Amino acid sequence: MNETSGLLPGTLYLLILRTLRAGPLHGYAISKRIKQCSSELLDVEEGSLYPALQRMLVKGWVEAEWGMTETNRRARFYKLTKEGTKQLRAETADFLRLVAAISEVLETA
């Protein structure tokens, strides 16, 4: 599977929020971490990632500040907010309910 088009709606927010729980990261590092943690299965492209991060900034789930990357490039680093931590809990609970419902259908249908 390649791209975020294979993700369920809203899953991208969940993946980004969960990734930022470990600490501030710039966009490329967020994408790279998601890919690594998914055994290279999920490839979040810039065209999906940065608009999602912008929406999350507006919602107050993340904050951003400029900094330098490990390769001395200027980049925006995103950090989870208190509101983002609450949203992560809600998104996780919703996702787990959805997975349980899908599992029930797969087992009984």
RALINRA-V919224 format. One record per helix or strand. SS is the DSSP state (A for helix, B for strand). FROM is the first residue (numbers start at 1). LEN is the number of residues. Records with the same first field share a line. If there is no record, write none. Layout:
# RALINRA-V919224
SS->FROM-LEN / FROM-LEN
This chain:
# RALINRA-V919224
A->4-3 / 11-10 / 27-11 / 46-14 / 82-27
B->25-2 / 62-7 / 74-7
